[in-house]
Amino acid sequence: MNTKELIDEAVLLPVEERALVVDSLLRSLNQPESEIDKNWASVAKRRLAEMKSGAVEAVPGQKVFENIWKRFEQ
């Protein structure tokens, strides 16, 4: 399988699996070594689990920025 075929196959994966592939490839280029990287990875995994379980609700980025701008306008 050549690179183009591999990419063509990868884009057909569900979004979570594509994210896993991308993350794995990026980690192979720049492997996390510091304690900070490990902590961020732990936080990200916890937040993803919270999202999947419904414990927290996602807020669209546009809404987040609207709220920030409102704070500065007052």
N, C-alpha and C positions, 0 to 999 in steps of 0.2 A: 504494500500500500504506500503510495507516495503522499507527500504533504498535503496536496490539494484534496485528495480523496479523504484523508484523515480529517481535514477541516470540514469538508462537506458532510461527513458523518457526524462530526461533533455538533454542528449547528442544528441537527435534527433532534438532539437530546432535549429533555425537559429542562427548563431554566435552572433549576437547582443543581442538576447534574452538570450543566455547562459551567455554572459558577464553581463547582468543585473542580472541574478540569482546569479552568483558568487559574484558580487558586493554587492547585498543585503545580502547574507549569511555572507560575510566578515564584513559588517557593523554591523550585529547583534552580531558579536563576539567582535568587537572593534569599538564602535560607535564614530564617529568624534565629538569632543567637542570644539576643539580650533578654533580660528578665522583663523589660518593658514590652517587647514583642509577644512574649508568652502571656503576659497579663492582658494585652489587647485581644489576643486570640481567645482567651478565656471569656472576656466580656462579650465579644462578638458571638460566641457560641451560646452564651446564656441569653443574650438578647434575641437571637434567632429562635431559641427554644420558647421564649416568652411569646414571640409573635405566632409561632406555630400552635401553641397551646391556647391562644386567645386571651392570655393573661394581660396583654397590652394591645392597644390598637394603634395601627400605623397612622401617622399624620403626613399627608402629602407635603413634599418639600415647598411647594408654592405657598401653602398655608403657613408653614413655619416662618418663611421669610416675610409674609404679610404681617404676622404677629410681631416679628422683630422690628419692622419698620414702624408699626403703630407705637411701640414703646418709645422710639426716638422722636416721633412727631409730637408727643405730648409735652 
